[in-house]
Amino acid sequence: MIMPGRSRKQRPSAHDIAAEIMRRANTSHVVRLSRPRTLSEQLQLMAARLDRRPIVIMPHKCKTVEEWLEQYGSM
């Protein structure tokens, strides 16, 4: 669907959309995953892959990267 008043050349690229999804989702490079994954989490993972952004995947029970490293860093 083309928005009124916009030409095809002005449409955002997939990479621009992916960057915006990651920006709105959180300010860090951390994606918290639940079981099963929510639609929002799936969207963040797809956006990170498309944008080739390095991310850390954390279970929901960890609140910070430091807490995750304490629990899972030695594995």
N, C-alpha and C positions, 0 to 999 in steps of 0.2 A: 504494500500500500504506500503510495506516494502522498506525502503531506501537501496540502494546498500551498502554493506559493514557493515551493522548493523544486529546483530542477534535480535531475538524477545525479549530476556532478556534485551537488552539495550534500548528498547523503553521507552520514558517518560511516567509516570503515568498520569492519568486524573488530579490528584491534582497538579502535576508539571505544566501541561499545564494551568490549571486554575490560578495558582499563576503567571505564566508568562503573561497571558492575563491581569490580574489586574495590574501587574508591568508596562506593556507597555502602558496601558490605562491612568494611572495617578499615581501620587506618594502618594495620600491621600486615605482615605477610603470614598470618596465622589463619587457618581454616579449621574450625572445630567441627567434628563429625559425630553424628548420632547414629544409632542403629534402629531402624533403617534411616538412610540419609534423607534429609528433607529436600524439598525442591530448591530451596534457597542454597543449601549446601552443594547440591549437584550443579547449580548454576555457577557458584563460585569456583568449583573445580574446573568446569569447562572453560570459564573465562581465564583462569590462571594458565591453563594449557594453551589456549589460543594466544594469549599475551606473552607466553613463554616466561612467566614470572615465577621465580622460586618461592615456594611456600612451605610452611610447616603444617602438617596435619596433626591435630591434637584431639584426643577424646574429650567429650564435654566435661568430664569430672575434673580436668585440670584448668585452673583459672589463668595461669601465666606460663610463659615459655620456661621460666626457671623451675617452676613446679614440675612441668613435663620432663625437663632434663634430669631432675632429681629422681623421678620415678622410672623413666625409660631410657635415659642416656647411657647407662652401663650395658644395655642389651646388645 
